[in-house]
Amino acid sequence: MLYTSRLFAAELLVEVERGLVQLDSAFDPVRLGHWATGRYLAYVGRMEEGLADRMQTIQLLEDGPEFEMSIDQIRAFAKAML
């Protein structure tokens, strides 16, 4: 199965909401970065062309505040891929 940008975006939107509901806490961009790294590793070599670069945008959230995006920015980023 080819992992597509559309599927990644849909999963990202779900993951954002899941984190807010299940963790019952503030938005955690680092957790999303870890999640995106897991998705990348699960599909490396089996993803749509260009998706790795988009995934890296989210993966970088775990590397420090200089790479952080707000929850609204992440939602817009994901929706642009749908």
Secondary structure, 3 states (H helix, E strand, C coil): CCECHHHHHHHHHHHHHHHHHHCCCCCCHHHHHHHHHHHHHHHCCCECCCHHHHHHHHHHHHHCHHHCCCHHHHHHHHHHHC
